[in-house]
Amino acid sequence: MVSKIPDPSRHEEFVSLYVRHEPAVFSFVLAMVRNTADAEDVVQRASMTMWRCFDQYESGTNFRNWAFQISKNAALNHLTKMRRDRHVFSEKLIDLLAEQSEERAENLDARRRALDSCVEKLPAADHEMVAGCYAEGATIRSYAEQAAETANKIYKRLNRVRSQLQKCIERQLGLEEEVAQ
């Protein structure tokens, strides 16, 4: 296929036809590649090819069939590339990775809950400092200015509080593990 940018006056025609037929094109590609993310990528590449080659489309003919042909070629190219790619994982490995991801997410949730609990136990001044330093858009320097302290003093205080929080989290997670066993 020779690719050149179509006549700008046909832009509206292309957009109108593409928008009308994109759901069918997506379903067609999804049936071939069987993965939503891959289908989205293939459809995006195919739509760019359609736009570049739109000068070859004859107005009034079946746009859907034309789009399907381009999409089919894009999907076949994708599938061929995936087969050659040495990084295609087996279903068993993918299941294992998904399981590990789930475990990590649960671990992070437990750590986040422990952190929230530990932050709540901080003395009021330390709690205020942590909230001030970690507020959206805040910096340690901006908090130090607001608190009329030196940034160095806030850094040191914050490091001590972080250390206390780390120990508190470890204690809480240790207690949770003992209870779970």
C-alpha positions in Angstrom: 0.0 0.0 0.0 1.3 3.4 -0.9 0.9 5.8 2.1 0.3 9.4 1.7 -1.7 11.9 3.6 -5.2 12.3 2.2 -6.8 15.5 0.9 -7.7 17.6 4.0 -11.2 18.1 2.6 -11.8 14.4 3.2 -11.0 14.7 6.9 -14.6 15.0 8.0 -15.6 12.1 5.8 -13.0 9.9 7.4 -13.8 10.9 10.9 -17.5 10.3 10.3 -17.0 6.9 8.8 -14.4 5.8 11.3 -16.5 6.9 14.4 -19.5 5.0 13.0 -17.6 1.8 12.4 -14.9 1.8 15.1 -16.9 -0.4 17.6 -17.3 -3.1 14.9 -13.6 -2.8 14.0 -12.6 -3.1 17.6 -14.8 -6.2 18.1 -13.4 -7.7 14.9 -9.8 -7.2 16.1 -10.6 -8.4 19.6 -11.9 -11.6 18.2 -8.5 -12.1 16.5 -6.1 -11.1 19.3 -8.2 -12.1 22.3 -6.8 -9.4 24.6 -8.4 -6.0 25.1 -5.1 -4.1 25.5 -3.6 -5.7 22.4 -6.8 -5.0 20.5 -6.7 -1.4 21.5 -3.1 -1.1 20.2 -3.9 -2.9 17.0 -7.0 -0.7 16.3 -4.9 2.4 17.0 -2.3 1.3 14.5 -4.9 0.3 12.0 -6.7 3.6 12.3 -3.5 5.5 11.6 -3.0 3.3 8.5 -6.6 4.0 7.5 -6.0 7.7 7.8 -2.8 7.6 5.8 -4.4 5.5 3.1 -7.8 7.2 3.0 -7.1 8.6 -0.4 -7.3 5.0 -1.7 -10.8 4.5 -0.2 -13.5 5.2 -2.8 -16.4 7.3 -1.3 -19.6 5.4 -1.3 -18.1 1.9 -1.1 -18.2 -0.3 2.0 -16.0 1.5 4.5 -16.5 -1.3 7.1 -15.0 -4.0 4.7 -12.1 -1.7 3.8 -11.4 -1.0 7.5 -11.7 -4.7 8.4 -9.1 -5.6 5.7 -6.6 -3.0 7.1 -7.4 -4.1 10.7 -7.0 -7.8 9.7 -3.5 -7.1 8.4 -2.6 -5.1 11.5 -3.9 -7.9 13.7 -2.0 -10.6 11.8 1.2 -8.5 12.0 0.7 -8.2 15.7 0.1 -11.9 16.2 3.1 -12.8 14.1 5.2 -10.4 16.2 3.9 -11.9 19.4 4.7 -15.4 18.3 8.3 -14.3 17.4 8.7 -12.4 20.7 10.7 -14.4 23.1 9.0 -12.5 26.0 5.6 -14.2 25.5 4.9 -15.8 28.8 3.1 -19.1 29.3 -0.3 -19.0 30.9 1.1 -20.7 34.0 3.7 -18.0 34.4 1.1 -15.3 33.9 -1.1 -16.9 36.6 1.9 -17.0 38.9 2.7 -13.4 38.3 -0.9 -12.4 38.8 -1.0 -14.3 42.1 2.3 -12.7 43.3 0.9 -9.3 42.3 -2.2 -10.0 44.4 -0.1 -10.9 47.4 2.0 -7.8 47.0 -1.1 -5.7 46.9 -2.5 -7.3 50.0 0.9 -6.7 51.7 0.9 -3.1 50.7 -2.7 -2.7 52.0 -1.6 -4.1 55.3 1.4 -1.8 55.4 -0.8 1.2 54.5 -3.3 0.4 57.3 -0.4 0.0 59.8 1.0 3.3 58.6 -2.3 5.1 59.1 -2.6 3.6 62.6 0.9 4.6 63.5 0.5 8.1 62.2 -2.6 8.5 64.3 -0.6 7.5 67.4 2.0 10.3 66.9 2.1 13.2 69.3 0.1 16.1 67.9 3.2 18.2 66.9 4.7 15.3 65.0 1.4 14.4 63.4 1.0 18.1 62.3 4.6 18.1 60.9 4.0 14.9 58.9 0.7 16.2 57.5 2.3 19.5 56.6 5.4 18.0 54.9 3.4 15.4 52.9 0.4 17.6 52.0 -0.2 17.9 48.2 2.2 20.4 46.7 4.1 20.9 50.0 7.8 20.6 50.5 9.8 20.3 53.7 11.2 23.7 53.0 7.7 25.2 52.6 6.6 23.6 55.9 9.7 24.8 57.7 9.0 28.4 56.6 5.4 28.1 57.7 6.5 26.6 61.1 9.2 29.3 61.4 11.9 26.6 61.7 15.0 25.8 59.7 14.6 23.2 57.0 17.5 21.3 58.5 15.7 21.1 61.8 12.6 19.8 60.1 14.6 17.3 58.1 16.2 15.9 61.3 12.8 15.8 63.1 11.1 14.2 60.2 13.8 11.5 59.9 13.3 10.6 63.6 9.5 10.4 63.1 10.0 8.2 60.0 12.2 5.9 62.0 9.5 5.7 64.7 6.8 5.0 62.1 8.9 2.3 60.5 9.4 0.5 63.9 5.7 0.9 64.7 4.7 -0.5 61.3 7.0 -3.5 61.8 5.6 -4.1 65.3 2.0 -4.0 64.0 2.8 -6.3 61.1 4.6 -8.6 63.4 1.6 -8.7 65.7 -0.7 -9.3 62.7 1.5 -12.2 61.5 1.5 -13.8 65.0 -2.3 -13.5 65.2 -2.7 -15.0 61.7 -0.5 -18.0 62.6 
